[in-house]
């Protein structure tokens, strides 16, 4: 079995007590057999992780990891590490009506909302520099928490009604959010949401590509454009354009696009293929592979490939 590891910061990896190497934001490959004791020590003074990699792990991954099943292999993506500094520090506070919002750190970054009800949400370390800003959407008061790359919006009762990556946002009759995607064509979506005081509802969205892509990666740009609800028709040949509306049904509800591992190409040849990620429940995912045949700079066929 091949295991691939991803870590948001460089970290030392030990398996069954043996030092394997450093894992980081580039996939690191390890050949393994049987149950394993994994010990991971991050370089940023975060708390280390220690867990068993076994059948239970693959059936129901712990909250700190996302697991992607790739045939008989697996990719283990670590979401992050708790800070070794467990002291309670209030980062900022704000009040909206009867609700007191508190952003604080205590091993992680949290928001507590104390009013008619009480709620507690872990936000991730990106929000450590965020600040509360009182706004109004459709005449309804809200509390926004914005940091570089992400936005959270809370109702006056303290309910988190929106959370997503965000390049920028504005409030008025609706919430307008510019969402940037990590795609080869630099996809960005402008989305408008209405708010009735309880729920956010997507009203409209438009996706554009911010940079051109070369023909050698046109298949990745196509699958990523389908995922981002962009103008993926432009990648299709004239004969396939009338069938473009069937593409999403054919590919199904995938939530990510991965570069196939080297083992895939060894087994299947140099296909213009991408791994599409499908949710299997919680933080468990499965990966299926699709190829795009390209002629004259346009996709002339899309087909699934059995692997593993």
C-alpha positions in Angstrom: 0.0 0.0 0.0 1.3 3.4 -0.9 0.5 6.3 1.5 0.8 9.9 0.5 1.2 12.6 3.2 0.4 16.3 3.1 1.1 18.8 5.9 0.3 22.5 5.9 3.7 23.2 7.6 6.9 21.1 7.4 6.7 18.2 9.9 8.8 15.2 10.9 7.1 11.9 10.2 7.8 8.6 12.1 6.1 5.3 11.4 6.3 2.6 14.0 9.0 4.5 15.7 11.2 4.9 12.6 12.0 8.3 11.2 10.7 8.5 7.6 11.4 12.1 6.7 9.8 15.5 6.4 6.3 16.0 5.1 5.0 19.3 3.8 2.6 20.8 1.2 4.1 18.6 -1.5 2.9 15.0 -1.5 5.4 12.6 0.2 5.2 8.9 -0.7 5.7 6.0 1.7 5.3 2.3 1.0 3.7 0.6 4.0 2.2 -2.7 5.2 -0.1 -3.5 8.1 -1.2 -1.3 10.9 1.1 1.7 11.6 1.7 4.0 14.5 2.2 7.5 13.0 3.9 10.3 15.0 4.1 13.7 13.4 6.0 16.7 14.9 5.4 20.1 13.2 8.1 22.6 12.8 6.0 25.6 14.0 6.0 24.7 17.7 2.6 23.1 17.3 1.6 20.0 19.3 2.6 16.7 17.7 0.0 14.2 16.4 0.1 10.5 17.3 -2.4 8.1 15.8 -2.9 4.6 14.4 -3.2 4.1 10.7 -5.5 1.1 10.4 -8.9 0.0 9.2 -10.7 2.2 11.7 -8.7 5.2 10.6 -9.7 4.7 6.9 -13.3 4.0 7.8 -13.7 7.1 10.0 -10.7 9.5 9.9 -10.1 11.8 12.9 -11.0 15.5 12.7 -7.4 16.6 12.2 -7.0 14.7 8.9 -8.7 14.3 5.6 -8.3 10.9 3.9 -8.6 10.4 0.1 -8.8 6.8 -1.0 -7.0 6.2 -4.3 -7.7 2.7 -5.4 -5.8 0.5 -2.9 -3.7 3.5 -1.8 -4.5 6.6 0.3 -3.6 10.3 0.7 -3.6 11.6 4.2 -3.9 15.4 4.4 -3.4 16.9 7.8 -5.6 19.9 8.4 -3.3 21.5 11.0 -1.9 21.3 14.5 -2.9 22.6 17.9 -0.7 25.4 19.3 1.5 24.4 22.2 0.5 27.7 23.8 -2.7 26.8 25.6 -3.1 30.2 27.4 -6.4 31.9 27.0 -6.1 35.2 25.1 -9.0 37.3 24.0 -8.2 38.7 20.5 -11.2 40.9 20.1 -14.8 41.3 21.2 -17.9 43.0 19.8 -21.6 43.2 20.7 -24.6 43.0 18.4 -27.9 43.4 20.2 -28.0 41.0 23.1 -25.1 38.8 21.7 -21.5 39.2 22.8 -19.0 37.9 20.2 -15.5 36.9 21.4 -12.6 35.8 19.2 -10.0 34.1 21.3 -7.0 31.7 21.2 -6.5 28.7 23.4 -4.6 26.1 21.5 -6.7 27.1 18.5 -8.7 30.0 17.3 -12.4 30.1 18.5 -15.4 32.3 18.3 -17.9 32.2 21.2 -21.4 33.8 20.8 -23.1 34.5 24.1 -26.7 35.8 24.0 -30.1 34.1 23.9 -28.2 30.9 23.1 -24.5 30.0 23.4 -22.4 28.7 20.6 -18.7 27.9 20.1 -17.0 27.5 16.8 -13.4 26.7 16.0 -12.2 29.0 13.1 -8.7 28.0 12.2 -5.5 30.0 12.7 -6.1 32.2 9.6 -8.7 34.1 11.7 -6.2 35.1 14.4 -5.7 38.5 12.7 -9.5 39.0 12.0 -11.7 41.6 13.5 -15.4 41.9 14.0 -17.3 44.4 11.8 -21.0 45.1 12.3 -22.8 45.2 8.9 -26.3 44.9 7.5 -27.5 42.6 4.8 -31.0 43.1 3.3 -31.8 45.3 6.4 -30.8 42.5 8.8 -27.9 43.2 11.2 -25.0 40.8 11.0 -21.5 40.5 12.5 -18.8 39.8 9.9 -15.4 38.3 10.7 -13.0 38.7 7.8 -9.4 37.7 7.4 -7.1 37.4 4.4 -8.7 34.7 2.4 -11.8 33.8 4.4 -15.1 35.3 5.7 -17.5 34.3 8.4 -20.9 35.9 9.0 -23.0 35.6 12.2 -26.6 36.5 12.7 -27.8 38.8 15.6 -28.6 35.6 17.6 -25.0 34.3 17.2 -25.6 31.7 14.6 -22.9 31.4 12.0 -24.8 31.7 8.7 -21.9 31.9 6.2 -18.3 30.7 6.2 -16.2 30.3 3.1 -13.0 31.4 1.5 -13.2 34.9 0.3 -10.9 37.3 -1.5 -13.2 40.3 -0.7 -16.8 41.0 0.3 -19.4 43.8 0.5 -22.7 44.1 2.3 -25.9 45.9 1.2 -29.1 44.6 -0.1 -27.2 41.3 -0.5 -23.9 39.8 0.6 -21.5 39.9 -2.4 -18.4 37.7 -2.1 -15.5 37.2 -4.4 -14.2 33.7 -4.0 -10.9 32.7 -5.5 -10.1 29.1 -6.3 -6.7 27.3 -6.4 -7.0 26.4 -10.0 -4.5 26.5 -12.9 -6.7 29.2 -14.7 -7.1 31.3 -11.5 -10.9 31.0 -11.3 -12.7 33.6 -9.4 -16.5 33.6 -8.6 -18.6 36.6 -7.7 -21.6 35.3 -5.7 -24.6 37.2 -4.3 -26.5 35.9 -1.2 -29.7 37.1 0.3 -30.3 37.0 4.0 -33.6 36.9 5.9 -32.3 37.1 9.4 -31.9 33.3 9.7 -30.5 31.8 6.5 -28.3 32.8 3.6 -29.5 31.9 0.1 -27.4 31.9 -3.0 -29.1 34.2 -5.6 -26.5 34.4 -8.4 -23.0 33.6 -9.3 -20.5 34.2 -12.1 -17.1 32.6 -12.5 -14.3 34.0 -14.6 -10.8 32.8 -15.3 -8.0 35.3 -14.6 -5.1 33.7 -16.6 -4.7 31.6 -19.7 -3.6 28.0 -19.6 -1.3 26.0 -21.9 -2.6 23.1 -24.0 -0.6 20.7 -21.9 -2.8 21.3 -18.9 -6.1 22.0 -20.7 -7.7 18.9 -19.2 -7.0 20.1 -15.6 -8.4 23.6 -16.5 -11.6 21.9 -17.9 -12.3 19.7 -14.8 -11.6 22.7 -12.5 -13.8 24.9 -14.6 -16.7 22.3 -14.2 -16.1 22.3 -10.5 -16.1 26.1 -10.2 -19.2 26.4 -12.5 -17.1 28.3 -15.0 -17.4 28.5 -18.8 -16.1 25.0 -19.3 -17.8 24.8 -22.7 -14.9 26.8 -24.3 -12.6 23.8 -23.8 -14.9 21.4 -25.8 -14.8 20.8 -29.5 -17.8 22.0 -31.6 -19.3 18.5 -31.7 -19.3 18.2 -27.8 -20.6 21.7 -27.1 -24.3 20.7 -27.6 -23.8 18.0 -25.0 -22.0 20.3 -22.5 -25.0 20.4 -20.1 -24.7 16.7 -19.6 -21.1 16.9 -18.3 -22.0 17.7 -14.7 -24.4 14.7 -14.6 -21.8 12.4 -16.1 -19.0 13.5 -13.7 -21.2 13.6 -10.7 -20.8 15.7 -7.5 -17.1 15.9 -7.2 -15.6 18.5 -4.8 -11.9 18.6 -5.9 -9.4 17.9 -8.6 -6.1 16.2 -8.0 -3.0 15.5 -10.1 -2.8 11.7 -10.5 0.1 10.1 -8.6 3.1 8.6 -10.5 1.7 5.1 -9.9 -1.3 6.0 -12.0 0.8 6.9 -15.0 2.9 3.8 -14.5 -0.2 1.7 -14.7 -2.3 3.6 -17.2 0.2 5.4 -19.4 0.6 9.1 -20.1 -3.1 9.9 -20.1 -4.4 13.5 -20.0 -6.2 12.5 -16.7 -7.2 14.1 -13.5 -8.4 12.6 -10.2 -11.8 13.8 -9.2 -12.6 13.9 -5.5 -16.0 12.6 -4.2 -17.2 12.9 -0.6 -17.8 9.6 1.2 -19.0 11.1 4.5 -17.3 13.4 7.1 -13.7 14.0 6.1 -13.4 10.8 4.0 -13.2 11.0 0.2 -12.7 8.7 -2.7 -10.8 9.6 -5.9 -11.9 8.5 -9.4 -9.9 9.2 -12.6 -11.2 10.7 -15.8 -9.3 11.4 -19.0 -9.9 14.1 -21.6 -8.8 13.4 -25.2 -7.5 16.5 -26.8 -7.2 17.3 -30.5 -6.3 20.7 -31.9 -6.4 22.3 -28.5 -10.0 21.2 -27.8 -11.4 18.2 -25.8 -13.0 15.7 -28.1 -13.9 13.0 -25.6 -14.2 12.5 -21.8 -13.9 9.0 -20.3 -13.5 7.4 -17.0 -10.4 5.2 -16.3 -10.4 2.2 -13.9 -7.4 2.4 -11.6 -6.6 0.3 -8.5 
